[in-house]
């Protein structure tokens, strides 16, 4: 299993895309959530970021805000919010 570390720039998150949701759990307690959806996309080609003795850090993914069907159809540019990295031994 490969671990992917994600770094998000929370200042780029659109506050209007945070969804507030509540429901009752099995004990009847009300649970409130704030949900933010984003997509993690694998790069076609990994990029070496840093090399160390016996290891390397690779940029392998990037993160964008999820879009609605209407936003995709209107060709609104996606908002880049972060990136993903993996570490490998040499």
N, CA, C and O of each residue as an XYZ file, in Angstrom:
360
protein
N       0.851     -1.181      0.000
C       0.000      0.000      0.000
C       0.890      1.236      0.000
O       1.866      1.306      0.747
N       0.559      2.188     -0.821
C       1.324      3.423     -0.926
C       0.588      4.547     -0.214
O      -0.602      4.767     -0.444
N       1.298      5.249      0.644
C       0.718      6.384      1.366
C       0.879      7.638      0.511
O       1.947      7.892     -0.045
N      -0.183      8.407      0.415
C      -0.164      9.692     -0.294
C      -0.431     10.779      0.737
O      -1.449     10.750      1.429
N       0.488     11.739      0.839
C       0.303     12.874      1.742
C      -0.265     14.034      0.942
O       0.296     14.421     -0.083
N      -1.386     14.594      1.412
C      -2.064     15.686      0.719
C      -1.857     16.980      1.491
O      -2.011     17.022      2.712
N      -1.508     18.032      0.768
C      -1.378     19.361      1.345
C      -2.417     20.256      0.686
O      -2.411     20.413     -0.535
N      -3.317     20.849      1.487
C      -4.348     21.735      0.957
C      -4.073     23.169      1.389
O      -3.666     23.424      2.523
N      -4.300     24.097      0.472
C      -4.238     25.520      0.794
C      -5.667     25.939      1.129
O      -6.446     26.263      0.233
N      -6.013     25.933      2.417
C      -7.401     26.195      2.824
C      -7.855     27.617      2.509
O      -9.057     27.884      2.498
N      -6.925     28.533      2.254
C      -7.327     29.895      1.881
C      -7.966     29.925      0.495
O      -8.635     30.898      0.150
N      -7.771     28.870     -0.310
C      -8.348     28.817     -1.654
C      -9.716     28.142     -1.688
O     -10.371     28.124     -2.730
N     -10.146     27.593     -0.567
C     -11.429     26.891     -0.518
C     -12.573     27.899     -0.583
O     -12.604     28.865      0.180
N     -13.509     27.666     -1.496
C     -14.697     28.518     -1.610
C     -15.638     28.196     -0.455
O     -16.134     27.074     -0.346
N     -15.879     29.167      0.392
C     -16.717     28.951      1.577
C     -18.141     28.532      1.201
O     -18.796     27.817      1.959
N     -18.626     28.977      0.024
C     -19.980     28.612     -0.397
C     -20.073     27.145     -0.833
O     -21.170     26.644     -1.079
N     -18.935     26.456     -0.931
C     -18.950     25.034     -1.290
C     -18.935     24.138     -0.055
O     -18.940     22.913     -0.175
N     -18.917     24.747      1.134
C     -18.991     23.963      2.366
C     -20.471     23.717      2.661
O     -21.249     24.656      2.829
N     -20.840     22.449      2.719
C     -22.237     22.052      2.904
C     -22.458     21.695      4.369
O     -21.701     20.914      4.946
N     -23.504     22.275      4.969
C     -23.863     21.926      6.343
C     -24.977     20.890      6.289
O     -25.969     21.046      5.577
N     -24.783     19.832      7.061
C     -25.708     18.702      7.035
C     -25.931     18.236      8.469
O     -25.015     18.280      9.290
N     -27.128     17.796      8.765
C     -27.378     17.221     10.091
C     -28.279     15.994      9.937
O     -29.088     15.896      9.015
N     -28.107     15.078     10.866
C     -28.919     13.863     10.889
C     -28.933     13.317     12.315
O     -28.162     13.759     13.167
N     -29.808     12.361     12.560
C     -29.868     11.721     13.883
C     -29.215     10.347     13.784
O     -29.497      9.571     12.870
N     -28.332     10.063     14.750
C     -27.673      8.761     14.762
C     -28.593      7.704     15.375
O     -29.741      7.998     15.706
N     -28.099      6.495     15.523
C     -28.939      5.400     16.026
C     -29.426      5.610     17.456
O     -30.411      5.001     17.874
N     -28.732      6.481     18.214
C     -29.151      6.791     19.582
C     -30.092      7.994     19.639
O     -30.486      8.421     20.724
N     -30.456      8.544     18.474
C     -31.360      9.677     18.421
C     -30.699     11.021     18.637
O     -31.379     12.044     18.720
N     -29.365     11.028     18.729
C     -28.626     12.288     18.909
C     -28.451     12.976     17.559
O     -28.181     12.332     16.546
N     -28.612     14.294     17.567
C     -28.427     15.043     16.327
C     -26.927     15.246     16.074
O     -26.193     15.710     16.947
N     -26.496     14.893     14.878
C     -25.104     15.029     14.458
C     -25.054     16.109     13.387
O     -25.794     16.048     12.406
N     -24.186     17.094     13.573
C     -24.016     18.164     12.585
C     -22.657     18.000     11.919
O     -21.658     17.712     12.577
N     -22.637     18.184     10.620
C     -21.403     18.064      9.850
C     -21.235     19.261      8.932
O     -22.214     19.883      8.518
N     -20.008     19.571      8.623
C     -19.668     20.518      7.568
C     -18.834     19.732      6.571
O     -17.753     19.242      6.898
N     -19.345     19.618      5.358
C     -18.719     18.769      4.345
C     -18.175     19.635      3.213
O     -18.831     20.564      2.744
N     -16.959     19.304      2.790
C     -16.324     19.989      1.661
C     -15.813     18.910      0.717
O     -15.036     18.045      1.120
N     -16.244     18.957     -0.527
C     -15.835     17.942     -1.491
C     -14.754     18.501     -2.413
O     -14.835     19.631     -2.896
N     -13.745     17.671     -2.637
C     -12.716     18.025     -3.601
C     -12.248     16.759     -4.297
O     -12.490     15.650     -3.821
N     -11.580     16.933     -5.424
C     -11.103     15.808     -6.222
C      -9.588     15.731     -6.154
O      -8.897     16.749     -6.205
N      -9.084     14.516     -6.040
C      -7.650     14.256     -6.074
C      -7.375     13.553     -7.401
O      -7.932     12.491     -7.678
N      -6.515     14.152     -8.214
C      -6.260     13.660     -9.565
C      -4.798     13.252     -9.691
O      -3.894     14.010     -9.340
N      -4.581     12.046    -10.196
C      -3.222     11.537    -10.373
C      -2.569     12.209    -11.577
O      -3.183     12.349    -12.635
N      -1.323     12.620    -11.402
C      -0.572     13.217    -12.504
C      -0.242     12.146    -13.544
O      -0.012     10.990    -13.191
N      -0.219     12.522    -14.807
C       0.178     11.582    -15.854
C       1.632     11.160    -15.671
O       1.997     10.012    -15.924
N       2.455     12.110    -15.226
C       3.869     11.830    -15.000
C       4.265     12.381    -13.638
O       4.093     13.570    -13.369
N       4.799     11.512    -12.776
C       5.233     11.944    -11.454
C       6.447     12.863    -11.581
O       7.242     12.728    -12.511
N       6.582     13.794    -10.643
C       7.691     14.745    -10.662
C       8.519     14.589     -9.396
O       7.974     14.586     -8.293
N       9.833     14.460     -9.549
C      10.725     14.370     -8.398
C      10.843     15.757     -7.788
O      11.210     16.712     -8.472
N      10.532     15.870     -6.503
C      10.574     17.141     -5.793
C      11.878     17.259     -5.002
O      12.553     18.287     -5.049
N      12.221     16.202     -4.281
C      13.413     16.195     -3.435
C      14.046     14.809     -3.445
O      13.357     13.790     -3.445
N      15.365     14.799     -3.452
C      16.105     13.541     -3.341
C      16.869     13.541     -2.028
O      17.458     14.553     -1.646
N      16.860     12.421     -1.344
C      17.631     12.266     -0.122
C      18.485     11.021     -0.229
O      18.501     10.358     -1.266
N      19.189     10.706      0.831
C      20.022      9.516      0.823
C      19.143      8.287      0.988
O      18.681      7.989      2.089
N      18.916      7.580     -0.100
C      18.114      6.364     -0.070
C      16.621      6.577     -0.248
O      15.859      5.618     -0.127
N      16.169      7.801     -0.532
C      14.747      8.067     -0.730
C      14.551      9.230     -1.694
O      15.470     10.004     -1.960
N      13.334      9.331     -2.207
C      12.958     10.488     -3.030
C      11.506     10.844     -2.752
O      10.685      9.983     -2.439
N      11.210     12.131     -2.875
C       9.850     12.643     -2.688
C       9.301     12.981     -4.070
O       9.917     13.732     -4.827
N       8.140     12.421     -4.390
C       7.530     12.606     -5.707
C       6.199     13.346     -5.593
O       5.386     13.039     -4.721
N       5.982     14.318     -6.472
C       4.654     14.918     -6.590
C       3.874     13.997     -7.515
O       4.257     13.795     -8.667
N       2.777     13.439     -7.008
C       2.036     12.415     -7.748
C       0.594     12.799     -8.067
O      -0.016     12.211     -8.960
N       0.041     13.777     -7.349
C      -1.367     14.145     -7.495
C      -1.545     15.652     -7.350
O      -0.659     16.351     -6.857
N      -2.693     16.138     -7.784
C      -3.091     17.510     -7.474
C      -4.558     17.493     -7.067
O      -5.291     16.555     -7.382
N      -4.977     18.535     -6.367
C      -6.331     18.599     -5.814
C      -7.051     19.835     -6.345
O      -6.474     20.919     -6.423
N      -8.313     19.657     -6.706
C      -9.153     20.758     -7.183
C     -10.508     20.664     -6.497
O     -10.932     19.589     -6.073
N     -11.184     21.816     -6.396
C     -12.547     21.798     -5.858
C     -13.443     21.007     -6.802
O     -13.309     21.094     -8.022
N     -14.357     20.233     -6.224
C     -15.343     19.522     -7.041
C     -16.253     20.538     -7.718
O     -16.561     21.588     -7.154
N     -16.678     20.212     -8.932
C     -17.571     21.107     -9.669
C     -18.923     20.440     -9.888
O     -19.032     19.216     -9.961
N     -19.945     21.279     -9.989
C     -21.279     20.788    -10.338
C     -21.328     20.561    -11.849
O     -20.452     21.015    -12.586
N     -22.348     19.862    -12.291
C     -22.541     19.623    -13.723
C     -22.659     20.959    -14.459
O     -22.119     21.132    -15.551
N     -23.373     21.897    -13.840
C     -23.566     23.219    -14.461
C     -22.233     23.967    -14.592
O     -21.990     24.625    -15.604
N     -21.384     23.870    -13.589
C     -20.071     24.539    -13.645
C     -19.196     23.923    -14.742
O     -18.482     24.633    -15.450
N     -19.262     22.591    -14.873
C     -18.482     21.932    -15.936
C     -18.998     22.331    -17.306
O     -18.207     22.618    -18.205
N     -20.330     22.354    -17.482
C     -20.921     22.723    -18.769
C     -20.606     24.167    -19.133
O     -20.437     24.483    -20.310
N     -20.525     25.050    -18.138
C     -20.200     26.461    -18.380
C     -18.695     26.669    -18.549
O     -18.231     27.789    -18.767
N     -17.939     25.566    -18.443
C     -16.478     25.600    -18.595
C     -15.796     26.572    -17.629
O     -14.838     27.258    -17.986
N     -16.312     26.613    -16.399
C     -15.699     27.433    -15.350
C     -14.396     26.751    -14.946
O     -14.395     25.557    -14.647
N     -13.299     27.483    -14.931
C     -12.018     26.859    -14.575
C     -12.048     26.274    -13.164
O     -12.641     26.848    -12.251
N     -11.402     25.130    -13.005
C     -11.333     24.508    -11.693
C     -10.371     25.283    -10.803
O      -9.411     25.889    -11.278
N     -10.650     25.251     -9.497
C      -9.802     25.938     -8.527
C      -8.833     24.920     -7.943
O      -9.242     23.954     -7.299
N      -7.549     25.146     -8.175
C      -6.477     24.296     -7.674
C      -6.292     24.593     -6.189
O      -6.068     25.742     -5.808
N      -6.384     23.564     -5.352
C      -6.300     23.801     -3.906
C      -5.173     23.035     -3.217
O      -4.934     23.243     -2.027
N      -4.482     22.164     -3.927
C      -3.430     21.423     -3.246
C      -2.751     20.402     -4.118
O      -2.964     20.344     -5.329
N      -1.915     19.583     -3.467
C      -1.138     18.597     -4.186
C      -0.862     17.389     -3.298
O      -0.963     17.462     -2.074
N      -0.515     16.282     -3.936
C      -0.227     15.059     -3.210
C       1.182     14.566     -3.483
O       1.703     14.707     -4.590
N       1.791     13.985     -2.457
C       3.173     13.518     -2.550
C       3.289     12.096     -2.031
O       2.540     11.680     -1.147
N       4.240     11.355     -2.592
C       4.597     10.021     -2.112
C       6.103     10.001     -1.881
O       6.857     10.715     -2.543
N       6.525      9.181     -0.941
C       7.940      8.965     -0.682
C       8.292      7.559     -1.111
O       7.555      6.613     -0.834
N       9.425      7.421     -1.792
C       9.893      6.105     -2.227
C      11.332      5.902     -1.799
O      12.119      6.847     -1.740
N      11.661      4.661     -1.503
C      13.052      4.326     -1.210
C      13.768      4.083     -2.525
O      13.194      3.537     -3.467
N      15.024      4.493     -2.581
C      15.837      4.240     -3.784
C      16.426      2.855     -3.748
O      17.138      2.462     -4.673
